[in-house]
């Protein structure tokens, strides 16, 4: 590939990485500032910017969270059947605004149910 194409590719790659950091940071910030109400089974240094897994204090609250989120078109949040919890996928095509909506929902849900 010509040098200009590689440079342009590097620019796009950095933009995608920065957007992924912003999206995941919005969610991890809520988890980390919830005094353990939202908990992540993944060590801080091993966290994914794309797939975020977290738990609420109990399964009843997790089901309520998923139900209320789904009513707001925040979909496909149910965790894997073997581990439960909540799993959000923040793929590259997801706008930062969508992560902000989920982050705000998480804060509101904590305030209403915590």
C-alpha positions as CSV (number, residue, x, y, z in Angstrom):
1,X,0.0,0.0,0.0
2,X,1.2,3.5,-0.7
3,X,2.5,5.4,2.3
4,X,-0.4,7.9,2.2
5,X,-3.0,5.0,2.5
6,X,-1.2,3.6,5.5
7,X,-1.1,7.0,7.2
8,X,-4.8,7.5,6.6
9,X,-5.4,3.9,7.9
10,X,-3.5,4.8,11.1
11,X,-5.6,7.9,11.6
12,X,-8.8,6.0,11.3
13,X,-7.5,3.3,13.6
14,X,-6.7,5.9,16.3
15,X,-10.1,7.4,15.9
16,X,-11.8,4.1,16.3
17,X,-9.7,3.3,19.4
18,X,-10.5,6.7,20.9
19,X,-14.2,6.3,20.4
20,X,-14.0,2.8,21.9
21,X,-12.2,4.2,25.0
22,X,-14.9,6.9,25.4
23,X,-17.8,4.4,25.0
24,X,-16.4,1.8,27.4
25,X,-15.2,4.5,29.8
26,X,-18.8,5.8,30.1
27,X,-20.0,2.4,31.3
28,X,-17.0,1.5,33.4
29,X,-17.3,4.8,35.2
30,X,-20.8,4.0,36.3
31,X,-19.7,0.5,37.5
32,X,-16.6,1.8,39.3
33,X,-18.5,4.6,41.0
34,X,-21.5,2.5,42.2
35,X,-19.8,1.4,45.5
36,X,-20.1,-2.2,44.3
37,X,-23.7,-2.1,43.4
38,X,-22.7,-2.8,39.8
39,X,-19.8,-5.3,39.9
40,X,-17.6,-6.6,37.2
41,X,-16.1,-10.0,37.4
42,X,-13.2,-8.9,35.1
43,X,-10.0,-7.5,36.6
44,X,-9.5,-3.8,35.8
45,X,-6.4,-4.4,33.7
46,X,-8.2,-7.1,31.6
47,X,-11.3,-5.2,30.8
48,X,-12.6,-5.1,27.2
49,X,-13.5,-1.9,25.4
50,X,-16.0,-3.9,23.3
51,X,-17.8,-6.3,25.5
52,X,-18.6,-5.3,29.1
53,X,-20.0,-7.8,31.6
54,X,-21.4,-6.7,35.0
55,X,-23.7,-7.9,37.7
56,X,-26.3,-6.2,39.9
57,X,-26.8,-7.2,43.6
58,X,-29.2,-10.1,42.7
59,X,-30.9,-11.9,39.8
60,X,-34.2,-10.2,40.4
61,X,-32.6,-6.8,39.9
62,X,-30.8,-8.0,36.9
63,X,-34.0,-9.2,35.3
64,X,-35.7,-5.9,36.2
65,X,-32.7,-3.9,34.7
66,X,-32.9,-5.9,31.4
67,X,-36.7,-5.5,31.2
68,X,-36.6,-1.8,31.8
69,X,-33.7,-1.3,29.5
70,X,-35.4,-3.3,26.7
71,X,-38.5,-1.0,27.1
72,X,-36.1,1.9,26.2
73,X,-34.8,0.0,23.2
74,X,-31.5,-0.9,25.0
75,X,-31.6,-4.4,23.7
76,X,-29.5,-7.7,23.9
77,X,-28.2,-6.9,27.4
78,X,-28.9,-10.3,28.9
79,X,-25.6,-12.0,29.9
80,X,-24.6,-15.5,28.8
81,X,-26.8,-18.3,30.2
82,X,-23.8,-19.9,32.1
83,X,-22.7,-16.7,33.9
84,X,-25.8,-14.5,33.9
85,X,-25.5,-10.8,34.6
86,X,-25.6,-8.1,32.0
87,X,-23.4,-7.9,28.9
88,X,-23.3,-4.9,26.6
89,X,-21.5,-5.0,23.3
90,X,-20.1,-1.6,22.2
91,X,-19.1,-2.4,18.6
92,X,-17.3,0.2,16.4
93,X,-20.5,1.2,14.6
94,X,-22.2,2.2,17.9
95,X,-22.4,5.9,18.4
96,X,-21.0,7.4,21.6
97,X,-24.5,8.8,22.2
98,X,-25.8,5.2,22.6
99,X,-23.2,4.5,25.3
100,X,-24.3,7.7,27.0
101,X,-27.9,6.6,27.0
102,X,-27.0,3.3,28.6
103,X,-24.7,5.0,31.1
104,X,-27.5,7.4,32.1
105,X,-30.0,4.5,32.4
106,X,-27.6,2.7,34.7
107,X,-27.3,5.8,36.9
108,X,-31.0,6.3,37.0
109,X,-31.6,2.6,37.7
110,X,-29.2,2.6,40.6
111,X,-30.8,5.7,42.0
112,X,-34.2,4.2,41.8
113,X,-33.3,0.7,43.0
114,X,-30.1,1.0,45.0
